């Protein structure tokens, strides 16, 4: 993709790459925004683009674009600190649990465009980012060169989507869903069940008792080769040494 730059080599902030004819497309016009995000530029930019902004307290994600799309926004300093503390891992885990299209939006500053310079700990932090994305294959990553680019990306993501439900979005991640979180953590301890299929198991199996009594044919039809690992976990005799 051609990128316009000025005489100093910096990217010119332009909307030319994002313009498209939406006259024949339906799109969501409402975005649920966590109140903590109003310290950033993005909510105001979305409002200036005729997007209806609903401030609210969200336990999962920063921006809810539709019933299926959730966005967690990270600036570079925030990305560094959340990778270092492990907070981003928990945020991605929650997004994958409640939304079929979880998105990690990494927002760069114009003066430091697309530079992942973390300092002396570059290697370890980059490894953590790679491990995070391998651990959560559902996560989609969007790289935005500026807040204005991030705003346009969000509008593009809303094409052919319906508006999110405020009540449902706010319920995600509350104590009402505590049992669901515990169940997923327990399932992840079973060989053959990982972050890529744990929610598939939760949707198709009533409880642990049913899972332990499921036939090999059922488990392999549900999980493929991993089904045999699950079956063996519950049925192989325990060897005491």
N, C-alpha and C positions, 0 to 999 in steps of 0.2 A: 504494500500500500504506500502510495506517495505521501510524504509528510511535508507540509510547507514550513520552512524555517526562515528566520530573518538573517540579517548580515552577521549577527553574533553567533549564529548556530542554534538559537533557541527556537522551539516550536511556536508557530503563530497560533494563538487560540482561535479556532474557527469552527463553525458549525457545518461546514460544507460537506463533511464526510457523513453526517448524520441525517441530513435532510432526506425525506422520502415522502411519497404521496400516500397519505393516510385517508384519502377521501372515500375509498372503498373498503377500509378496514374498520372493524369495531375494536375499541380499546377501553380498558378500565380508566376511569378519570379520578379515582380516589386512592390516596395513599395513606396508610396508617403509619404514623411516625412516633417513635419513642421520644418522650419529652426531653431526655438527655441529649438528643441529637440537635436541639435548637440552639446549641452553642456553636454549631457548624454552619457553613454557608448553604449546604445542600437543600434544606427545607425551604429557605427563601427563594432559591433558584427554581425549585419545582413549582412554587406558588406563582412565580413570575411567568412560568410557561403554562399557565391556566390549569394547573393541577390542583385538585381539592385536597388540602392537607388536614388530617385529623390528628391533633396531638393526643397522645394517650400513653399509659404506662404498659410497656411490653416486657414480658419475661423472656421471650424468644425473639431474637432478631431486632434490627433497628428500623427497618422499613418493610411493611407488608404490602405487596403490590396486588395480590389476588389470593383466593383461597389456597392456592398451591405454591405461590412464589414468595419467598422470604429472603431478605437481603441483610447481611451483616456488613456494615461499612467499617473499614480500617484505614486510617492514615498510616504512613510509614512508622512514625514513633509509636502509635498504638499497636501496630502489627508486631513491632519488636517486643514491647512489654507484654502483650498477651501471649505471644509464643513463649517467652521466657518464663511466665508464671503458670502456663498451662490453661489459662482462662479461655483461649481460643478453641482448644480441644473440646471443652465442655459446651461452648457456644455452638460449635459445629455438630456436636452430638445431639443437642436439643433441636437444632434446625432439621437435621435428618430424621428425627423422630416424628416431627409434626408436619413437615412440608415435603412434597414430592420434588420440588425444585428449589433447593437451598442454594444461595449465591453468596460468595465472599467477594465483596467489592473493595478492591485495593485502590485507594485514591492517592495519587502523587501530587506534589506541588509543582507548579510550572518551572520554578527555578532548579528543581532537582528531578527532572523528568525521567521516569522509568529507571531510577537509580536505586538499586537495593544494596546500598552501602551501609552496613551495620556497624562498622568499626572493627575492633580487635576480635570480636566474637563472630565474624561473618560466617565462618564455616559451620559452626554448631547451629546457628540460627537458620541458615539455609537448609541444613539437614532436617531440622524440626519442621520447617515449612513443607518439605518434600514428604516427610513421614506423615504429616497431617493430611495431605492430599491423597496419599496412598491409603490411609486409614479410612477416609470418607470419600469413596469414589463417586458418591452422589453430588458432592459439592462442585458447583461451577464457579470458576474464577473469572471476574471481570476486572480488567486493568483500566483505570480512568486517568487520563493525563492531568485533569483538573476538576474542581467541583462542577463547573459548567458541563464538562463532558460527562461526568457521572449523572447529572440531572437528565441529560438527553438519553443516556443509556437506559435509565429507569423508564422513561417514556416509551422507548422502543420495546422494552420487556413487557409492557402492558398491552401491546398489540394483541388482539384476539383473546383477551382475558376479561374476566368479570371482576367486579369490585369485591374487595375483601369484606368479611363480616367482623365488625369490631368486637362483638361479644365473644365469638369463638377465638379470635386472635388473642384476646386478653386472658382467656381461660387456659391457653397453652402454657405449660410450665408451672402452673400453680399446684398447691397441695392436693387438689382434686385428681391430679395426674401422677401423684407420687407412686401409686402401685404400678402404673405402667412403666415408670422409670426403673423401679426395682426389678420388675419382670425382665426388662431388656438387659439389665446388668447381670442377672442370673443366667439368662440364656447364653450370653456371650462367654460364659465359663464352660459351655458344652462344646467339645470338639466337633468341628463341622459347621458351627454357627458363628458367623462373623458379622461385621457391620454392614456387609453387602446383602445379607439375607435375613438378619434378625427380625426385621419388621414384616417380612414375608411369612415367617413362622408365626409371629404374633397375630397376623390376620387370618391364618388358616388353622391354627391349633388352639383349642379352648383353654387348656391349662397344662401344667407340667405332668400331671398324671396321664392325660391323654397323649402327650408327647412321648412319655416313657413306654406307653403301651402300643404306639403306632407301629404298623407293619413296615418291613423293609421296602416293599413295593411303594407304599404311600410316601415314605420319606425320600426315596430316590426320585419319585415323580415330582416331588416338591422342590428338592434341593440338588438333584443330580448326584454326582459322586460324593458330595458332602453328606448326603442322606445316609450312606453306609457308615460313616464316622459317627453320626448321631445314634444310629441303631446299635452299633457296637458298644458305644459308651453306656447305654442302658442295659445291654444284654450280655456282654462278655463277663465271665466269672472273675471275681477279684482274686488276684494272686498275692498271698501273704508270704513275704520273705523275711 
